[in-house]
Amino acid sequence: MKRKVTLFWALTLVGLGVVALGKMHTANAQTQTPPYYFVAIHCEPSAEDEIASNFGVLREMVAYADAYHIKLTIMLTPQWADYIAADPARLAEVQSWMENGHEIAAHHHSIYHGSWDGYTNFPPDVVRAQVSNPRPYLGTLDDYIAALQQLNPNVQAGCVNDERDKRVMPDAIIYDTCSGFSNAGEPGERNGDNVPEKGVNHFMTVGTVNGIQRKWLTHYQVYHRPLAAFQTMMAMEGGVYGVVTHAAAGQDAPLYTFLDAVHEVDPEGAFSRTVSEIVEEALLPEVELPDDVVNAIYESTRPPLPAQNGEMGSEKCGDGTCDQFEREHPDACPQDCPQATTAP
């Protein structure tokens, strides 16, 4: 009997210890101060039926972020803007997102991308030389912006696929997240969005493109390793951390893993900002690059990314090539292997 009583109290103490450790972990997390951060969502130029399905994914992402008081910067291609604007109910819903603090921004797949969105200022011969299986030409970059202005007449931020060539930037986009440059370390260094350190912003890169001053932040593709992203963010002392994912099935769960972790250290979303807010609140010092560095033509800057056990990842995500790994794992890199590559 004495042994049973001893065993009972031993198990009780172990149980209390586990509870205490859990509470201690939560308390420690809540006492940490995160840096400012932004969360961008890319909405790809797919066929209308796929956009319709992924709009439901985006709606759930917005609701999840709202529950945590986290702002999203929702970056749309014209195909998404046209789909939303075609229905008054969808348009009203997206406008309500903006009223709730989210930003409607731009996403562009230039002729350098494996899935061109059909908009460019390049002449036809340049397009034919660059794009092996192009969509039909849909318009100029001014037409591209006009499509987005159906939703946000003041659209000014985005990721417009300018890593290789800044000539792909529409004049209206003055705040961007896809320069190809890092915002940590030596100014002008280049790195890919598929390493967690790319989300670290210790400064904001500034440069002039087409006679217009632009300002760039950086982000990490959080669907590869969401917890690594959170750990990298929490190791920062000040600055801004940025992440990006896609409004697509399979990319919601990694985003929610990241948001759950962020919510634990920022329960009221006090450090959450949109891309435009980070720039306009001057949360980072500015570093201006010379024109010849900003406007040079670069090759792909994304380093190889080995697949991670239990997390998404491919060897060359973001290089514009739909390789074997990406074909066999459709959710691993939708920007390289979109499910629909033909014109809508």
SELUMZA-997768 format. One record per residue (C-alpha): residue in one letter; x, y, z. Coordinates in steps of 0.5 Angstrom, whole numbers, padded with zeros to 4 digits, always signed. Last residue first. Example, Ala and Ser with C-alpha at 12.3 -4.5 7.8 and 13.67 -1.06 7.14 Angstrom:
<atoms>
s+0027-0002+0014a+0025-0009+0016
</atoms>
This chain:
<atoms>
p-0015+0064-0138a-0009+0063-0142t-0005+0056-0141t-0001+0055-0135a-0006+0052-0130q-0003+0048-0124p+0003+0053-0123c+0009+0050-0123d+0015+0055-0121q+0010+0060-0117p+0007+0054-0114c+0013+0051-0111a+0012+0045-0106d+0005+0045-0107p+0005+0041-0113h+0010+0035-0110e+0012+0031-0116r+0012+0037-0121e+0016+0041-0116f+0021+0035-0115q+0022+0034-0123d+0023+0041-0124c+0018+0047-0126t+0023+0052-0128g+0022+0059-0126d+0028+0059-0121g+0023+0060-0115c+0024+0054-0112k+0031+0050-0114e+0032+0044-0110s+0025+0044-0107g+0022+0045-0100m+0016+0044-0096e+0017+0042-0088g+0016+0035-0085n+0023+0033-0087q+0026+0039-0091a+0028+0039-0098p+0034+0042-0100l+0034+0049-0103p+0039+0051-0108p+0041+0058-0108r+0036+0064-0111t+0040+0069-0115s+0037+0068-0122e+0041+0072-0127y+0042+0080-0126i+0041+0085-0131a+0043+0092-0127n+0039+0097-0125v+0040+0097-0118v+0047+0097-0118d+0048+0102-0124d+0044+0107-0120p+0048+0107-0114l+0044+0104-0108e+0041+0108-0103v+0041+0105-0095e+0035+0107-0091p+0034+0106-0084l+0028+0102-0082l+0021+0104-0078a+0020+0110-0083e+0012+0110-0081e+0011+0110-0089v+0016+0104-0091i+0013+0100-0085e+0006+0102-0087s+0006+0101-0094v+0009+0093-0093t+0003+0092-0088r+0004+0092-0081s+0004+0087-0075f+0008+0089-0068a+0002+0091-0064g-0002+0084-0067e-0005+0084-0060p-0003+0077-0058d+0005+0079-0060v+0009+0073-0057e+0004+0067-0058h+0001+0070-0064v+0007+0070-0067a+0008+0062-0066d+0000+0061-0068l+0002+0066-0075f+0008+0061-0077t+0004+0055-0076y-0002+0058-0080l+0002+0060-0085p+0005+0053-0086a-0002+0050-0086d-0005+0055-0091q+0000+0053-0097g-0003+0047-0098a-0009+0050-0102a-0007+0056-0105a-0006+0064-0103h+0001+0064-0103t+0006+0065-0098v+0011+0071-0096v+0015+0073-0090g+0018+0079-0087y+0022+0081-0081v+0023+0088-0079g+0028+0091-0075g+0030+0091-0068e+0034+0085-0064m+0033+0079-0069a+0033+0072-0066m+0025+0072-0065m+0025+0073-0073t+0030+0067-0074q+0026+0063-0070f+0019+0065-0073a+0022+0063-0080a+0025+0057-0078l+0018+0055-0075p+0015+0056-0082r+0020+0052-0086h+0019+0052-0093y+0012+0055-0093v+0015+0062-0090q+0018+0064-0097y+0022+0069-0094h+0021+0077-0095t+0025+0083-0097l+0023+0091-0096w+0025+0095-0102k+0024+0103-0103r+0023+0106-0110q+0025+0113-0113i+0022+0114-0120g+0026+0116-0126n+0025+0109-0129v+0028+0106-0123t+0031+0110-0117g+0034+0106-0111v+0033+0105-0104t+0034+0099-0100m+0031+0099-0093f+0035+0097-0087h+0036+0091-0082n+0031+0087-0085v+0031+0080-0084g+0026+0076-0089k+0032+0073-0093e+0035+0070-0087p+0030+0065-0087v+0033+0062-0094n+0028+0061-0100d+0027+0068-0102g+0034+0068-0105n+0040+0073-0104r+0044+0079-0107e+0048+0083-0103g+0047+0091-0105p+0048+0093-0098e+0053+0089-0094g+0049+0085-0088a+0042+0085-0088n+0036+0088-0093s+0038+0083-0098f+0038+0084-0106g+0033+0081-0111s+0029+0087-0111c+0022+0083-0109t+0019+0086-0104d+0017+0093-0107y+0014+0100-0105i+0014+0105-0111i+0009+0101-0115a+0006+0106-0120d+0011+0106-0125p+0010+0099-0126m+0017+0095-0125v+0019+0090-0131r+0025+0095-0132k+0028+0093-0126d+0031+0086-0128r+0033+0080-0125e+0029+0081-0118d+0024+0085-0121n+0018+0080-0120v+0013+0085-0118c+0012+0084-0111g+0007+0089-0109a+0006+0096-0106q+0003+0103-0109v-0004+0101-0110n-0008+0108-0109p-0015+0106-0113n-0015+0099-0109l-0020+0094-0112q-0021+0096-0119q-0014+0100-0119l-0011+0093-0120a-0014+0092-0127a-0011+0099-0128i-0004+0097-0126y-0004+0092-0131d-0006+0096-0136d-0001+0101-0135l+0004+0095-0135t+0002+0094-0142g-0003+0089-0144l-0006+0082-0145y-0001+0079-0149p-0003+0072-0150r+0000+0067-0145p+0007+0065-0147n+0010+0058-0148s+0018+0059-0149v+0018+0066-0146q+0025+0070-0147a+0026+0070-0154r+0018+0071-0156v+0018+0077-0151v+0024+0080-0153d+0021+0080-0160p+0014+0082-0158p+0016+0089-0155f+0017+0089-0147n+0012+0094-0144t+0009+0087-0141y+0003+0084-0138g+0001+0077-0140d+0002+0074-0133w+0008+0070-0135s+0008+0063-0131g+0016+0061-0131h+0018+0068-0130y+0022+0072-0134i+0017+0075-0138s+0014+0078-0131h+0010+0075-0126h+0007+0081-0122h+0004+0082-0116a+0001+0088-0113a-0002+0091-0107i-0009+0090-0103e-0007+0092-0096h-0010+0089-0089g-0013+0094-0084n-0020+0092-0083e-0022+0097-0088m-0018+0094-0093w-0021+0087-0091s-0028+0090-0092q-0026+0092-0099v-0025+0085-0101e-0032+0083-0098a-0035+0089-0102l-0031+0086-0109r-0033+0079-0107a-0041+0081-0107p-0041+0086-0113d-0038+0080-0117a-0033+0082-0123a-0029+0086-0119i-0026+0080-0115y-0025+0076-0122d-0022+0082-0125a-0017+0083-0119w-0015+0076-0119q-0013+0076-0126p-0010+0082-0125t-0005+0079-0120l-0006+0081-0113m-0001+0082-0107i-0005+0081-0100t-0001+0085-0095l-0004+0082-0089k-0005+0085-0082i-0005+0081-0076h-0010+0082-0070y-0010+0074-0069a-0017+0073-0071d-0016+0077-0077a-0010+0073-0079y-0015+0067-0079a-0020+0070-0082v-0016+0073-0088m-0013+0066-0089e-0020+0063-0089r-0022+0068-0095l-0015+0067-0098v-0017+0059-0099g-0024+0061-0101f-0020+0065-0107n-0016+0059-0108s-0022+0055-0111a-0025+0061-0115i-0017+0063-0118e-0017+0055-0120d-0023+0056-0124e-0021+0063-0127a-0014+0060-0130s-0008+0062-0126p-0004+0069-0125e-0002+0067-0118c-0004+0071-0111h+0002+0072-0107i+0000+0073-0099a+0005+0078-0095v+0006+0078-0088f+0009+0084-0085y+0014+0084-0078y+0016+0089-0073p+0021+0086-0068p+0018+0081-0063t+0019+0082-0055q+0019+0076-0051t+0015+0076-0045q+0009+0072-0048a+0014+0067-0050n+0017+0066-0043a+0010+0066-0040t+0008+0061-0045h+0014+0056-0044m+0013+0057-0036k+0006+0055-0037g+0008+0049-0040l+0013+0047-0036a+0008+0048-0030v+0004+0043-0033v+0009+0038-0034g+0011+0039-0027l+0004+0038-0024g+0004+0032-0028v+0011+0029-0025l+0009+0031-0018t+0002+0027-0019l+0006+0021-0022a+0011+0021-0016w+0005+0022-0011f+0001+0016-0014l+0008+0012-0014t+0009+0013-0006v+0002+0012-0005k+0002+0005-0009r+0009+0004-0005k+0006+0005+0002m+0000+0000+0000
</atoms>
